[in-house]
Amino acid sequence: PVALSLLPPSVAYLFDKQSTTHVYLVGTSHISAVSARDVEGVISSVQPDVVMMELCPSRYINMLARREKSLTGGVEGGAGEQQE
């Protein structure tokens, strides 16, 4: 495990003895650049096997819409469909 003294104060550490699982929980603000840097730093330092994040439904829908727009080049109906 990574020493908590090397991680941002927004990190809580949990350990499950039965499964020997180490969990680093990073408290964030969705609109904070500091939070984004904290998360990047923890992932870089810890090198976890799994990363999970919590999103409220509206942020999740927003994220999917932006992803779809980037995949289709901003064209409604998809990149492969012909426009009339």
Phi and psi restraints in degrees (range 20) as a CNS / XPLOR table:
assign (resid 1 and name C) (resid 2 and name N)
       (resid 2 and name CA) (resid 2 and name C) 1.0 -88.9 20.0 2
assign (resid 2 and name N) (resid 2 and name CA)
       (resid 2 and name C) (resid 3 and name N) 1.0 135.4 20.0 2
assign (resid 2 and name C) (resid 3 and name N)
       (resid 3 and name CA) (resid 3 and name C) 1.0 -63.0 20.0 2
assign (resid 3 and name N) (resid 3 and name CA)
       (resid 3 and name C) (resid 4 and name N) 1.0 133.1 20.0 2
assign (resid 3 and name C) (resid 4 and name N)
       (resid 4 and name CA) (resid 4 and name C) 1.0 -59.9 20.0 2
assign (resid 4 and name N) (resid 4 and name CA)
       (resid 4 and name C) (resid 5 and name N) 1.0 -28.2 20.0 2
assign (resid 4 and name C) (resid 5 and name N)
       (resid 5 and name CA) (resid 5 and name C) 1.0 -64.2 20.0 2
assign (resid 5 and name N) (resid 5 and name CA)
       (resid 5 and name C) (resid 6 and name N) 1.0 -18.7 20.0 2
assign (resid 5 and name C) (resid 6 and name N)
       (resid 6 and name CA) (resid 6 and name C) 1.0 -93.1 20.0 2
assign (resid 6 and name N) (resid 6 and name CA)
       (resid 6 and name C) (resid 7 and name N) 1.0 -3.6 20.0 2
assign (resid 6 and name C) (resid 7 and name N)
       (resid 7 and name CA) (resid 7 and name C) 1.0 -111.7 20.0 2
assign (resid 7 and name N) (resid 7 and name CA)
       (resid 7 and name C) (resid 8 and name N) 1.0 160.9 20.0 2
assign (resid 7 and name C) (resid 8 and name N)
       (resid 8 and name CA) (resid 8 and name C) 1.0 -62.5 20.0 2
assign (resid 8 and name N) (resid 8 and name CA)
       (resid 8 and name C) (resid 9 and name N) 1.0 156.2 20.0 2
assign (resid 8 and name C) (resid 9 and name N)
       (resid 9 and name CA) (resid 9 and name C) 1.0 -65.3 20.0 2
assign (resid 9 and name N) (resid 9 and name CA)
       (resid 9 and name C) (resid 10 and name N) 1.0 -11.7 20.0 2
assign (resid 9 and name C) (resid 10 and name N)
       (resid 10 and name CA) (resid 10 and name C) 1.0 -79.3 20.0 2
assign (resid 10 and name N) (resid 10 and name CA)
       (resid 10 and name C) (resid 11 and name N) 1.0 1.0 20.0 2
assign (resid 10 and name C) (resid 11 and name N)
       (resid 11 and name CA) (resid 11 and name C) 1.0 -98.6 20.0 2
assign (resid 11 and name N) (resid 11 and name CA)
       (resid 11 and name C) (resid 12 and name N) 1.0 132.6 20.0 2
assign (resid 11 and name C) (resid 12 and name N)
       (resid 12 and name CA) (resid 12 and name C) 1.0 -111.7 20.0 2
assign (resid 12 and name N) (resid 12 and name CA)
       (resid 12 and name C) (resid 13 and name N) 1.0 141.3 20.0 2
assign (resid 12 and name C) (resid 13 and name N)
       (resid 13 and name CA) (resid 13 and name C) 1.0 -112.4 20.0 2
assign (resid 13 and name N) (resid 13 and name CA)
       (resid 13 and name C) (resid 14 and name N) 1.0 134.3 20.0 2
assign (resid 13 and name C) (resid 14 and name N)
       (resid 14 and name CA) (resid 14 and name C) 1.0 -128.4 20.0 2
assign (resid 14 and name N) (resid 14 and name CA)
       (resid 14 and name C) (resid 15 and name N) 1.0 144.8 20.0 2
assign (resid 14 and name C) (resid 15 and name N)
       (resid 15 and name CA) (resid 15 and name C) 1.0 -136.0 20.0 2
assign (resid 15 and name N) (resid 15 and name CA)
       (resid 15 and name C) (resid 16 and name N) 1.0 130.2 20.0 2
assign (resid 15 and name C) (resid 16 and name N)
       (resid 16 and name CA) (resid 16 and name C) 1.0 -104.5 20.0 2
assign (resid 16 and name N) (resid 16 and name CA)
       (resid 16 and name C) (resid 17 and name N) 1.0 113.3 20.0 2
assign (resid 16 and name C) (resid 17 and name N)
       (resid 17 and name CA) (resid 17 and name C) 1.0 -64.6 20.0 2
assign (resid 17 and name N) (resid 17 and name CA)
       (resid 17 and name C) (resid 18 and name N) 1.0 -39.1 20.0 2
assign (resid 17 and name C) (resid 18 and name N)
       (resid 18 and name CA) (resid 18 and name C) 1.0 -62.3 20.0 2
assign (resid 18 and name N) (resid 18 and name CA)
       (resid 18 and name C) (resid 19 and name N) 1.0 -45.6 20.0 2
assign (resid 18 and name C) (resid 19 and name N)
       (resid 19 and name CA) (resid 19 and name C) 1.0 -98.4 20.0 2
assign (resid 19 and name N) (resid 19 and name CA)
       (resid 19 and name C) (resid 20 and name N) 1.0 -4.0 20.0 2
assign (resid 19 and name C) (resid 20 and name N)
       (resid 20 and name CA) (resid 20 and name C) 1.0 51.7 20.0 2
assign (resid 20 and name N) (resid 20 and name CA)
       (resid 20 and name C) (resid 21 and name N) 1.0 40.8 20.0 2
assign (resid 20 and name C) (resid 21 and name N)
       (resid 21 and name CA) (resid 21 and name C) 1.0 -93.9 20.0 2
assign (resid 21 and name N) (resid 21 and name CA)
       (resid 21 and name C) (resid 22 and name N) 1.0 131.2 20.0 2
assign (resid 21 and name C) (resid 22 and name N)
       (resid 22 and name CA) (resid 22 and name C) 1.0 -102.5 20.0 2
assign (resid 22 and name N) (resid 22 and name CA)
       (resid 22 and name C) (resid 23 and name N) 1.0 129.3 20.0 2
assign (resid 22 and name C) (resid 23 and name N)
       (resid 23 and name CA) (resid 23 and name C) 1.0 -123.9 20.0 2
assign (resid 23 and name N) (resid 23 and name CA)
       (resid 23 and name C) (resid 24 and name N) 1.0 128.3 20.0 2
assign (resid 23 and name C) (resid 24 and name N)
       (resid 24 and name CA) (resid 24 and name C) 1.0 -112.9 20.0 2
assign (resid 24 and name N) (resid 24 and name CA)
       (resid 24 and name C) (resid 25 and name N) 1.0 110.6 20.0 2
assign (resid 24 and name C) (resid 25 and name N)
       (resid 25 and name CA) (resid 25 and name C) 1.0 -100.7 20.0 2
assign (resid 25 and name N) (resid 25 and name CA)
       (resid 25 and name C) (resid 26 and name N) 1.0 120.4 20.0 2
assign (resid 25 and name C) (resid 26 and name N)
       (resid 26 and name CA) (resid 26 and name C) 1.0 -106.3 20.0 2
assign (resid 26 and name N) (resid 26 and name CA)
       (resid 26 and name C) (resid 27 and name N) 1.0 117.6 20.0 2
assign (resid 26 and name C) (resid 27 and name N)
       (resid 27 and name CA) (resid 27 and name C) 1.0 -77.8 20.0 2
assign (resid 27 and name N) (resid 27 and name CA)
       (resid 27 and name C) (resid 28 and name N) 1.0 130.8 20.0 2
assign (resid 27 and name C) (resid 28 and name N)
       (resid 28 and name CA) (resid 28 and name C) 1.0 -134.9 20.0 2
assign (resid 28 and name N) (resid 28 and name CA)
       (resid 28 and name C) (resid 29 and name N) 1.0 164.7 20.0 2
assign (resid 28 and name C) (resid 29 and name N)
       (resid 29 and name CA) (resid 29 and name C) 1.0 -115.1 20.0 2
assign (resid 29 and name N) (resid 29 and name CA)
       (resid 29 and name C) (resid 30 and name N) 1.0 130.4 20.0 2
assign (resid 29 and name C) (resid 30 and name N)
       (resid 30 and name CA) (resid 30 and name C) 1.0 -59.1 20.0 2
assign (resid 30 and name N) (resid 30 and name CA)
       (resid 30 and name C) (resid 31 and name N) 1.0 -25.5 20.0 2
assign (resid 30 and name C) (resid 31 and name N)
       (resid 31 and name CA) (resid 31 and name C) 1.0 -109.7 20.0 2
assign (resid 31 and name N) (resid 31 and name CA)
       (resid 31 and name C) (resid 32 and name N) 1.0 16.6 20.0 2
assign (resid 31 and name C) (resid 32 and name N)
       (resid 32 and name CA) (resid 32 and name C) 1.0 -101.5 20.0 2
assign (resid 32 and name N) (resid 32 and name CA)
       (resid 32 and name C) (resid 33 and name N) 1.0 125.4 20.0 2
assign (resid 32 and name C) (resid 33 and name N)
       (resid 33 and name CA) (resid 33 and name C) 1.0 -66.5 20.0 2
assign (resid 33 and name N) (resid 33 and name CA)
       (resid 33 and name C) (resid 34 and name N) 1.0 -33.4 20.0 2
assign (resid 33 and name C) (resid 34 and name N)
       (resid 34 and name CA) (resid 34 and name C) 1.0 -63.8 20.0 2
assign (resid 34 and name N) (resid 34 and name CA)
       (resid 34 and name C) (resid 35 and name N) 1.0 -43.2 20.0 2
assign (resid 34 and name C) (resid 35 and name N)
       (resid 35 and name CA) (resid 35 and name C) 1.0 -60.4 20.0 2
assign (resid 35 and name N) (resid 35 and name CA)
       (resid 35 and name C) (resid 36 and name N) 1.0 -42.2 20.0 2
assign (resid 35 and name C) (resid 36 and name N)
       (resid 36 and name CA) (resid 36 and name C) 1.0 -61.5 20.0 2
assign (resid 36 and name N) (resid 36 and name CA)
       (resid 36 and name C) (resid 37 and name N) 1.0 -43.6 20.0 2
assign (resid 36 and name C) (resid 37 and name N)
       (resid 37 and name CA) (resid 37 and name C) 1.0 -65.2 20.0 2
assign (resid 37 and name N) (resid 37 and name CA)
       (resid 37 and name C) (resid 38 and name N) 1.0 -39.4 20.0 2
assign (resid 37 and name C) (resid 38 and name N)
       (resid 38 and name CA) (resid 38 and name C) 1.0 -59.1 20.0 2
assign (resid 38 and name N) (resid 38 and name CA)
       (resid 38 and name C) (resid 39 and name N) 1.0 -47.4 20.0 2
assign (resid 38 and name C) (resid 39 and name N)
       (resid 39 and name CA) (resid 39 and name C) 1.0 -62.8 20.0 2
assign (resid 39 and name N) (resid 39 and name CA)
       (resid 39 and name C) (resid 40 and name N) 1.0 -46.3 20.0 2
assign (resid 39 and name C) (resid 40 and name N)
       (resid 40 and name CA) (resid 40 and name C) 1.0 -59.4 20.0 2
assign (resid 40 and name N) (resid 40 and name CA)
       (resid 40 and name C) (resid 41 and name N) 1.0 -42.4 20.0 2
assign (resid 40 and name C) (resid 41 and name N)
       (resid 41 and name CA) (resid 41 and name C) 1.0 -65.5 20.0 2
assign (resid 41 and name N) (resid 41 and name CA)
       (resid 41 and name C) (resid 42 and name N) 1.0 -41.5 20.0 2
assign (resid 41 and name C) (resid 42 and name N)
       (resid 42 and name CA) (resid 42 and name C) 1.0 -65.9 20.0 2
assign (resid 42 and name N) (resid 42 and name CA)
       (resid 42 and name C) (resid 43 and name N) 1.0 -44.6 20.0 2
assign (resid 42 and name C) (resid 43 and name N)
       (resid 43 and name CA) (resid 43 and name C) 1.0 -61.5 20.0 2
assign (resid 43 and name N) (resid 43 and name CA)
       (resid 43 and name C) (resid 44 and name N) 1.0 -42.3 20.0 2
assign (resid 43 and name C) (resid 44 and name N)
       (resid 44 and name CA) (resid 44 and name C) 1.0 -64.8 20.0 2
assign (resid 44 and name N) (resid 44 and name CA)
       (resid 44 and name C) (resid 45 and name N) 1.0 -42.1 20.0 2
assign (resid 44 and name C) (resid 45 and name N)
       (resid 45 and name CA) (resid 45 and name C) 1.0 -74.2 20.0 2
assign (resid 45 and name N) (resid 45 and name CA)
       (resid 45 and name C) (resid 46 and name N) 1.0 -43.4 20.0 2
assign (resid 45 and name C) (resid 46 and name N)
       (resid 46 and name CA) (resid 46 and name C) 1.0 -83.6 20.0 2
assign (resid 46 and name N) (resid 46 and name CA)
       (resid 46 and name C) (resid 47 and name N) 1.0 -31.2 20.0 2
assign (resid 46 and name C) (resid 47 and name N)
       (resid 47 and name CA) (resid 47 and name C) 1.0 52.3 20.0 2
assign (resid 47 and name N) (resid 47 and name CA)
       (resid 47 and name C) (resid 48 and name N) 1.0 59.2 20.0 2
assign (resid 47 and name C) (resid 48 and name N)
       (resid 48 and name CA) (resid 48 and name C) 1.0 -72.0 20.0 2
assign (resid 48 and name N) (resid 48 and name CA)
       (resid 48 and name C) (resid 49 and name N) 1.0 156.5 20.0 2
assign (resid 48 and name C) (resid 49 and name N)
       (resid 49 and name CA) (resid 49 and name C) 1.0 -75.6 20.0 2
assign (resid 49 and name N) (resid 49 and name CA)
       (resid 49 and name C) (resid 50 and name N) 1.0 -29.8 20.0 2
assign (resid 49 and name C) (resid 50 and name N)
       (resid 50 and name CA) (resid 50 and name C) 1.0 -137.2 20.0 2
assign (resid 50 and name N) (resid 50 and name CA)
       (resid 50 and name C) (resid 51 and name N) 1.0 140.1 20.0 2
assign (resid 50 and name C) (resid 51 and name N)
       (resid 51 and name CA) (resid 51 and name C) 1.0 -124.8 20.0 2
assign (resid 51 and name N) (resid 51 and name CA)
       (resid 51 and name C) (resid 52 and name N) 1.0 130.9 20.0 2
assign (resid 51 and name C) (resid 52 and name N)
       (resid 52 and name CA) (resid 52 and name C) 1.0 -123.9 20.0 2
assign (resid 52 and name N) (resid 52 and name CA)
       (resid 52 and name C) (resid 53 and name N) 1.0 151.3 20.0 2
assign (resid 52 and name C) (resid 53 and name N)
       (resid 53 and name CA) (resid 53 and name C) 1.0 -140.2 20.0 2
assign (resid 53 and name N) (resid 53 and name CA)
       (resid 53 and name C) (resid 54 and name N) 1.0 152.1 20.0 2
assign (resid 53 and name C) (resid 54 and name N)
       (resid 54 and name CA) (resid 54 and name C) 1.0 -104.6 20.0 2
assign (resid 54 and name N) (resid 54 and name CA)
       (resid 54 and name C) (resid 55 and name N) 1.0 132.5 20.0 2
assign (resid 54 and name C) (resid 55 and name N)
       (resid 55 and name CA) (resid 55 and name C) 1.0 -133.2 20.0 2
assign (resid 55 and name N) (resid 55 and name CA)
       (resid 55 and name C) (resid 56 and name N) 1.0 139.7 20.0 2
assign (resid 55 and name C) (resid 56 and name N)
       (resid 56 and name CA) (resid 56 and name C) 1.0 -70.6 20.0 2
assign (resid 56 and name N) (resid 56 and name CA)
       (resid 56 and name C) (resid 57 and name N) 1.0 157.4 20.0 2
assign (resid 56 and name C) (resid 57 and name N)
       (resid 57 and name CA) (resid 57 and name C) 1.0 -53.6 20.0 2
assign (resid 57 and name N) (resid 57 and name CA)
       (resid 57 and name C) (resid 58 and name N) 1.0 -40.8 20.0 2
assign (resid 57 and name C) (resid 58 and name N)
       (resid 58 and name CA) (resid 58 and name C) 1.0 -67.4 20.0 2
assign (resid 58 and name N) (resid 58 and name CA)
       (resid 58 and name C) (resid 59 and name N) 1.0 -38.8 20.0 2
assign (resid 58 and name C) (resid 59 and name N)
       (resid 59 and name CA) (resid 59 and name C) 1.0 -68.4 20.0 2
assign (resid 59 and name N) (resid 59 and name CA)
       (resid 59 and name C) (resid 60 and name N) 1.0 -36.8 20.0 2
assign (resid 59 and name C) (resid 60 and name N)
       (resid 60 and name CA) (resid 60 and name C) 1.0 -62.7 20.0 2
assign (resid 60 and name N) (resid 60 and name CA)
       (resid 60 and name C) (resid 61 and name N) 1.0 -46.4 20.0 2
assign (resid 60 and name C) (resid 61 and name N)
       (resid 61 and name CA) (resid 61 and name C) 1.0 -62.9 20.0 2
assign (resid 61 and name N) (resid 61 and name CA)
       (resid 61 and name C) (resid 62 and name N) 1.0 -42.5 20.0 2
assign (resid 61 and name C) (resid 62 and name N)
       (resid 62 and name CA) (resid 62 and name C) 1.0 -60.2 20.0 2
assign (resid 62 and name N) (resid 62 and name CA)
       (resid 62 and name C) (resid 63 and name N) 1.0 -43.8 20.0 2
assign (resid 62 and name C) (resid 63 and name N)
       (resid 63 and name CA) (resid 63 and name C) 1.0 -63.8 20.0 2
assign (resid 63 and name N) (resid 63 and name CA)
       (resid 63 and name C) (resid 64 and name N) 1.0 -42.8 20.0 2
assign (resid 63 and name C) (resid 64 and name N)
       (resid 64 and name CA) (resid 64 and name C) 1.0 -64.8 20.0 2
assign (resid 64 and name N) (resid 64 and name CA)
       (resid 64 and name C) (resid 65 and name N) 1.0 -38.9 20.0 2
assign (resid 64 and name C) (resid 65 and name N)
       (resid 65 and name CA) (resid 65 and name C) 1.0 -64.4 20.0 2
assign (resid 65 and name N) (resid 65 and name CA)
       (resid 65 and name C) (resid 66 and name N) 1.0 -42.4 20.0 2
assign (resid 65 and name C) (resid 66 and name N)
       (resid 66 and name CA) (resid 66 and name C) 1.0 -65.3 20.0 2
assign (resid 66 and name N) (resid 66 and name CA)
       (resid 66 and name C) (resid 67 and name N) 1.0 -38.3 20.0 2
assign (resid 66 and name C) (resid 67 and name N)
       (resid 67 and name CA) (resid 67 and name C) 1.0 -64.6 20.0 2
assign (resid 67 and name N) (resid 67 and name CA)
       (resid 67 and name C) (resid 68 and name N) 1.0 -45.7 20.0 2
assign (resid 67 and name C) (resid 68 and name N)
       (resid 68 and name CA) (resid 68 and name C) 1.0 -60.8 20.0 2
assign (resid 68 and name N) (resid 68 and name CA)
       (resid 68 and name C) (resid 69 and name N) 1.0 -42.8 20.0 2
assign (resid 68 and name C) (resid 69 and name N)
       (resid 69 and name CA) (resid 69 and name C) 1.0 -62.9 20.0 2
assign (resid 69 and name N) (resid 69 and name CA)
       (resid 69 and name C) (resid 70 and name N) 1.0 -40.0 20.0 2
assign (resid 69 and name C) (resid 70 and name N)
       (resid 70 and name CA) (resid 70 and name C) 1.0 -70.1 20.0 2
assign (resid 70 and name N) (resid 70 and name CA)
       (resid 70 and name C) (resid 71 and name N) 1.0 -33.9 20.0 2
assign (resid 70 and name C) (resid 71 and name N)
       (resid 71 and name CA) (resid 71 and name C) 1.0 -72.1 20.0 2
assign (resid 71 and name N) (resid 71 and name CA)
       (resid 71 and name C) (resid 72 and name N) 1.0 -30.6 20.0 2
assign (resid 71 and name C) (resid 72 and name N)
       (resid 72 and name CA) (resid 72 and name C) 1.0 -97.5 20.0 2
assign (resid 72 and name N) (resid 72 and name CA)
       (resid 72 and name C) (resid 73 and name N) 1.0 1.5 20.0 2
assign (resid 72 and name C) (resid 73 and name N)
       (resid 73 and name CA) (resid 73 and name C) 1.0 70.4 20.0 2
assign (resid 73 and name N) (resid 73 and name CA)
       (resid 73 and name C) (resid 74 and name N) 1.0 22.9 20.0 2
assign (resid 73 and name C) (resid 74 and name N)
       (resid 74 and name CA) (resid 74 and name C) 1.0 81.2 20.0 2
assign (resid 74 and name N) (resid 74 and name CA)
       (resid 74 and name C) (resid 75 and name N) 1.0 6.1 20.0 2
assign (resid 74 and name C) (resid 75 and name N)
       (resid 75 and name CA) (resid 75 and name C) 1.0 -94.9 20.0 2
assign (resid 75 and name N) (resid 75 and name CA)
       (resid 75 and name C) (resid 76 and name N) 1.0 125.7 20.0 2
assign (resid 75 and name C) (resid 76 and name N)
       (resid 76 and name CA) (resid 76 and name C) 1.0 -66.4 20.0 2
assign (resid 76 and name N) (resid 76 and name CA)
       (resid 76 and name C) (resid 77 and name N) 1.0 142.8 20.0 2
assign (resid 76 and name C) (resid 77 and name N)
       (resid 77 and name CA) (resid 77 and name C) 1.0 92.4 20.0 2
assign (resid 77 and name N) (resid 77 and name CA)
       (resid 77 and name C) (resid 78 and name N) 1.0 -5.8 20.0 2
assign (resid 77 and name C) (resid 78 and name N)
       (resid 78 and name CA) (resid 78 and name C) 1.0 100.4 20.0 2
assign (resid 78 and name N) (resid 78 and name CA)
       (resid 78 and name C) (resid 79 and name N) 1.0 158.9 20.0 2
assign (resid 78 and name C) (resid 79 and name N)
       (resid 79 and name CA) (resid 79 and name C) 1.0 -73.3 20.0 2
assign (resid 79 and name N) (resid 79 and name CA)
       (resid 79 and name C) (resid 80 and name N) 1.0 -27.3 20.0 2
assign (resid 79 and name C) (resid 80 and name N)
       (resid 80 and name CA) (resid 80 and name C) 1.0 -87.8 20.0 2
assign (resid 80 and name N) (resid 80 and name CA)
       (resid 80 and name C) (resid 81 and name N) 1.0 -7.5 20.0 2
assign (resid 80 and name C) (resid 81 and name N)
       (resid 81 and name CA) (resid 81 and name C) 1.0 -88.6 20.0 2
assign (resid 81 and name N) (resid 81 and name CA)
       (resid 81 and name C) (resid 82 and name N) 1.0 141.8 20.0 2
assign (resid 81 and name C) (resid 82 and name N)
       (resid 82 and name CA) (resid 82 and name C) 1.0 -82.6 20.0 2
assign (resid 82 and name N) (resid 82 and name CA)
       (resid 82 and name C) (resid 83 and name N) 1.0 140.8 20.0 2
assign (resid 82 and name C) (resid 83 and name N)
       (resid 83 and name CA) (resid 83 and name C) 1.0 -95.4 20.0 2
assign (resid 83 and name N) (resid 83 and name CA)
       (resid 83 and name C) (resid 84 and name N) 1.0 142.4 20.0 2
